[in-house]
Amino acid sequence: MRKPFIQSLGLLLAGVILLAMAGCSALDNFISPSDWQAKGKGMLDNRKTISDSDVKQLERIDILIEALDKKDAAQFKSVFSETALELADDMDRGIEYIFGLYRGSYVKTVYQNYSSTKSYGEKNTVCVDSVYVIQTTESFYRICYTVWTVQEKNPRSVGIYSLFFEECEEDQKGGGGGSIFAGITYPERDAAELAGAGIANTMIWGDGERLREVLSDELLAKPGMDAKIQAFAKEYSSINPSTVGDSWVRVSEDKVEGYYVANTRPRVCAYFFMSKEQPDKMGGMKVTLIREGKTFTDYSLKSDEVDLIFPASHM
């Protein structure tokens, strides 16, 4: 069990409103902390009160469990959206990690919970954050995922966007939902996902300490860094990101990189890389504002500088 990361993830779930909206780029508002448990417990015990779209997302857990028992990577991958499969080039690596953890065969589900965010009219969407604790013949496992069950604006996003899997205790509880980054969480992505959460938290709360916590010592030691951290916190909290956009991680032999996208006006893409000397900390970040009518390919998003680079948000 990866307890240190799980504890950090618990703080992330509590502190990052954006996580509840992971991938829900067509919605206009954050899900508030009071809404996190809005749907309550006993999802499987209250089928008469839930919508058809919510029932459909239950079918995904059945597919996932069957795939786990059979160690069928193709079936496991089949429940992810086309968007997630495009963004996450490490999906096979994540599945391999999960299959390495999973022992025994499914016995029963001991806990389930979910929250959902819905938007109707022109942007008819349903985004569900689910959590299941299952028992196998050898252990207990927690499966958390964020899934679009309805997405009329972008049908290619229907399906699971992000998924987290861990071995756990029998009485494990907690909220649902996956990472703000598309795909499957596995150890080599842990630090990048927490770094992305630090950026997201800073943009929501305007608190530079949330960014400082994920920066490397080398970055923090640069002259004027304190002022830069506070300037970013002030400047980018003022544009109030409404939802997480399509965000992704790239893991290679020599570098771990993240692209955190917030659907602000204009859209923000924060590229960052993890420090080689401190792999659990961010080594540098470059923010690009994606103007209306432009796409990511119109910009040079990456940077190798040990620095925080960002334009004024109103430019």
C-alpha positions in Angstrom: 0.0 0.0 0.0 1.4 3.4 -1.0 0.3 5.2 2.2 2.3 8.4 1.9 0.8 9.2 -1.5 -2.6 8.1 -0.4 -2.5 10.5 2.5 -1.4 13.3 0.2 -4.2 12.4 -2.3 -6.7 12.7 0.6 -5.5 16.2 1.1 -5.7 16.9 -2.6 -9.3 15.6 -2.7 -10.3 17.8 0.2 -8.4 20.9 -1.0 -8.7 20.9 -4.8 -12.2 21.7 -5.9 -11.1 21.2 -9.5 -10.5 17.5 -8.9 -14.2 16.9 -8.7 -14.4 18.4 -12.2 -11.5 16.5 -13.7 -12.0 16.5 -17.4 -15.4 18.2 -17.1 -14.3 21.0 -19.4 -17.8 21.8 -20.7 -19.2 22.7 -17.3 -19.4 26.4 -16.2 -19.0 26.2 -12.4 -16.8 24.5 -9.8 -18.4 21.8 -7.7 -18.4 23.2 -4.2 -17.1 21.4 -1.1 -20.7 21.0 0.1 -21.7 19.3 -3.1 -18.8 16.8 -2.9 -21.0 14.3 -1.1 -24.2 15.6 -2.6 -25.5 12.2 -3.8 -24.8 10.5 -0.5 -24.1 6.8 0.0 -25.6 3.6 -1.1 -25.6 4.1 -4.9 -26.1 0.5 -5.6 -28.9 0.3 -3.0 -30.9 3.1 -4.5 -31.2 2.3 -8.2 -34.8 3.5 -8.3 -33.7 7.0 -7.5 -30.8 7.4 -9.9 -30.8 8.4 -13.6 -30.2 6.2 -16.6 -26.9 7.9 -17.1 -25.8 7.0 -13.6 -26.9 3.4 -14.1 -24.7 3.3 -17.2 -21.7 4.3 -15.2 -22.3 1.4 -12.9 -21.8 -0.9 -15.9 -18.3 0.4 -16.2 -17.3 -0.9 -12.8 -18.6 -4.3 -13.8 -16.5 -4.2 -16.9 -13.4 -3.1 -14.9 -13.8 -5.9 -12.3 -14.2 -8.5 -15.0 -11.1 -7.2 -16.7 -9.2 -7.3 -13.5 -10.2 -11.0 -12.9 -9.2 -11.9 -16.4 -6.1 -9.6 -16.6 -7.6 -8.4 -19.9 -5.9 -5.1 -20.7 -8.0 -4.5 -23.8 -11.3 -4.8 -21.9 -9.9 -2.6 -19.1 -9.0 0.1 -21.6 -12.3 -0.2 -23.4 -14.2 1.9 -20.8 -12.0 5.0 -21.2 -13.1 7.8 -23.4 -11.5 8.5 -26.8 -10.3 11.8 -25.3 -8.5 10.1 -22.4 -6.9 7.5 -24.7 -5.6 10.3 -26.9 -4.2 12.3 -24.0 -2.7 9.5 -22.0 0.1 7.9 -23.9 1.0 5.8 -20.9 -2.4 3.9 -20.5 -0.8 0.5 -21.0 1.8 1.3 -18.3 -0.9 2.2 -15.9 -2.9 -0.9 -16.6 0.2 -3.1 -16.2 0.8 -1.4 -12.8 -2.8 -2.2 -11.7 -2.7 -5.8 -12.8 0.5 -6.2 -10.8 -1.3 -5.0 -7.7 -4.5 -7.0 -8.1 -4.5 -10.5 -6.5 -7.2 -13.1 -6.3 -10.7 -12.9 -7.8 -13.6 -10.6 -7.1 -15.9 -11.6 -4.2 -18.1 -8.5 -3.5 -18.3 -4.7 -3.3 -18.0 -3.5 0.3 -18.4 0.2 -0.2 -19.5 2.5 -3.0 -20.1 6.3 -3.3 -20.3 8.9 -5.9 -21.0 12.6 -6.6 -22.2 14.0 -10.0 -22.3 17.3 -11.6 -24.9 18.0 -14.3 -25.5 20.7 -16.8 -28.6 20.8 -19.1 -29.6 22.7 -22.2 -27.0 23.6 -24.7 -24.3 21.9 -22.7 -26.1 18.7 -21.6 -23.5 16.9 -19.6 -23.1 14.6 -16.6 -19.8 14.1 -14.9 -19.6 11.4 -12.2 -16.9 10.9 -9.6 -17.1 7.3 -8.3 -15.4 5.3 -5.6 -15.7 1.5 -5.0 -14.0 -0.7 -2.4 -14.0 -4.3 -3.6 -13.0 -7.5 -1.9 -11.2 -10.3 -3.6 -10.2 -13.7 -2.4 -6.9 -12.3 -1.3 -7.3 -8.6 -0.4 -9.3 -5.3 -0.7 -8.9 -2.6 -3.3 -10.2 0.9 -3.9 -11.1 2.0 -7.4 -11.8 5.7 -7.9 -12.6 7.2 -11.3 -14.0 10.3 -13.0 -16.4 9.5 -15.9 -18.5 11.4 -18.4 -21.8 9.6 -18.6 -23.4 12.3 -20.8 -21.4 14.7 -23.1 -23.5 16.1 -25.9 -21.1 18.9 -26.7 -18.1 16.5 -27.1 -19.3 12.9 -27.4 -15.7 11.7 -27.7 -15.3 12.5 -24.0 -18.0 10.0 -22.9 -16.3 7.3 -20.8 -13.7 7.3 -18.0 -11.3 10.3 -18.0 -9.0 9.3 -15.1 -8.7 6.4 -12.7 -6.9 5.7 -9.4 -6.4 2.2 -8.0 -4.9 1.0 -4.7 -4.8 -1.9 -2.3 -6.6 -0.8 0.9 -8.1 -1.8 4.2 -11.6 -3.4 4.5 -13.1 -0.3 6.1 -11.6 2.2 3.6 -14.0 5.0 2.7 -13.5 8.4 1.0 -14.6 10.5 -1.9 -14.5 9.4 -5.5 -12.9 10.6 -8.7 -9.6 10.3 -10.4 -6.7 12.7 -11.1 -7.0 16.1 -12.9 -4.8 14.4 -15.5 -6.2 12.0 -18.1 -5.3 8.3 -17.7 -4.3 6.1 -14.8 -2.3 7.0 -11.7 0.8 5.0 -11.1 3.9 5.7 -9.0 6.0 7.4 -11.6 3.1 9.9 -12.1 2.5 10.6 -8.4 4.7 13.6 -8.1 3.5 15.2 -11.3 -0.1 14.8 -10.2 0.5 16.5 -6.9 2.5 19.3 -8.6 -0.5 19.9 -10.9 -2.7 20.0 -7.9 -0.4 22.6 -6.3 -0.9 24.8 -9.4 -4.6 24.3 -9.4 -4.9 25.1 -5.7 -3.0 28.3 -6.2 -5.2 29.4 -9.0 -8.3 28.7 -7.0 -7.3 30.1 -3.6 -4.7 32.7 -4.6 -2.4 31.2 -1.9 1.3 31.1 -3.0 2.1 28.6 -0.3 0.2 26.0 -2.2 2.6 26.4 -5.1 5.7 26.8 -2.9 5.0 23.3 -1.4 5.6 21.6 -4.7 8.7 23.5 -5.9 12.2 22.1 -5.8 14.9 23.6 -3.5 16.8 24.7 -6.6 13.8 26.6 -7.9 13.1 28.2 -4.5 16.7 29.3 -4.2 16.6 31.5 -7.3 16.7 35.2 -6.7 13.3 36.9 -6.6 11.4 33.6 -6.4 9.3 34.6 -3.4 8.0 37.6 -5.3 7.3 35.5 -8.4 5.3 33.0 -6.4 3.2 35.7 -4.9 2.8 37.4 -8.3 1.6 34.2 -9.9 -0.9 33.5 -7.0 -2.3 37.0 -7.3 -2.4 37.3 -11.1 -3.8 33.9 -11.9 -6.3 33.6 -9.1 -7.9 36.8 -10.5 -8.9 35.0 -13.7 -10.8 32.4 -11.8 -10.5 29.1 -13.7 -14.0 27.6 -14.2 -13.0 24.0 -14.9 -10.1 21.7 -15.6 -9.5 21.3 -19.3 -7.9 18.3 -21.0 -4.7 17.8 -19.0 -2.0 15.2 -19.4 1.3 13.8 -18.1 4.3 12.6 -20.1 6.7 10.1 -18.4 10.0 9.3 -20.1 13.3 7.9 -19.1 14.9 11.3 -18.6 12.0 13.5 -17.7 8.5 13.7 -16.1 6.4 16.5 -17.5 2.9 17.8 -17.0 0.5 19.9 -19.0 -2.2 21.3 -16.7 -5.0 23.1 -18.6 -7.6 25.4 -17.0 -10.5 26.6 -19.0 -10.1 30.2 -18.1 -10.7 33.2 -20.4 -8.2 33.0 -22.0 -7.4 29.3 -21.5 -4.3 28.6 -19.5 -1.8 25.8 -20.2 0.8 25.4 -17.4 3.6 23.2 -18.6 6.0 21.9 -15.8 8.7 19.4 -15.4 9.8 17.5 -12.3 13.3 18.1 -10.8 16.0 15.4 -11.5 17.6 16.2 -8.1 14.3 16.1 -6.3 11.9 13.9 -8.4 9.0 14.6 -6.1 9.3 18.4 -6.7 8.7 20.7 -9.6 11.8 21.9 -11.4 10.3 24.6 -13.5 7.0 25.9 -15.0 6.0 27.9 -18.0 2.5 29.3 -18.4 1.0 30.0 -21.9 -2.3 31.8 -22.5 -4.2 30.1 -25.4 -6.1 32.9 -27.1 -9.6 32.4 -28.6 -9.3 30.8 -32.0 -5.9 29.3 -31.3 -4.9 25.8 -30.3 -2.0 24.3 -28.4 -0.1 23.7 -31.6 0.1 27.5 -32.3 2.4 27.9 -29.3 5.7 26.7 -27.9 4.5 25.4 -24.6 7.6 23.8 -23.2 10.6 25.2 -21.3 13.7 23.7 -19.7 14.4 26.7 -17.6 14.6 26.3 -13.8 12.2 29.2 -13.3 8.5 30.2 -13.1 7.6 31.8 -16.4 4.2 33.4 -16.9 2.7 36.4 -18.7 0.3 38.9 -17.2 -3.1 37.2 -17.4 -4.8 40.3 -18.8 -2.4 40.6 -21.8 
